[in-house]
Amino acid sequence: MKHTLQLHIPHTMNDWSLTIQDTSIYSEITPISCPTLQVQLPGFTSATTIDENSVPPLEAGFTKHLTACDLEVQLEGCGTNYNCLPDGIYVIKYSVSPHNLVFVEYNHLRITQALKKYQQHLCDLSLETCALTADKKAKFDELMEIKGWLDAAVASAEYCHKPTKAMELYNYALKRLNKLNCTMC
């Protein structure tokens, strides 16, 4: 029996951390050695590595809440305040020895900032359980369509393995969200 590596990377509304959970099934026969997690942020060409020598060390079954400090893009104020992590595609690779044979790699499209804008627009509509006015209905329908574009962007990145297409869809949805900012004032 061999290790079956798998990660769960939930979408959250937390600005300052990226959660990664190890949901792998490990062989009882084969020892787990040298677990390594690599995270490449959007726009970066190299990844931050977290392994058994990190503090705290990476161990099988881990749950990591990675901040800008952990990902080495924030160097000051760590432990007291944290910079927001950007939206975009995070390339996440997890491996155990032998690393060239036992690994998984994911494209994770973080959409936290876009979702926060979307949620704020919903709040600004002040929806009631009665029939919507024509103006509110039009804005609500537009928001539902934008949410669909964000979902399509996530699917393109994480399931279809088309990161370029995912970013096109994300940018289109964000452009429409930003345009709504102007029309909802």
Secondary structure, DSSP 8 states (H G I E B T S, - for coil): ---B--EE------TT-EEEEE--B--SSS-----EEEEE-TT-SS-EEEETTSSS---TT-EEEE-TTTTTS--SSTTT------SEEEEEEEE-SSTTTSEEEEEEEE-HHHHHHHHHHHHHHT--SS---HHHHHHHHHHHHHHHHHHHHHHHHHTS--HHHHHHHHHHHHHHHHHHHHH--
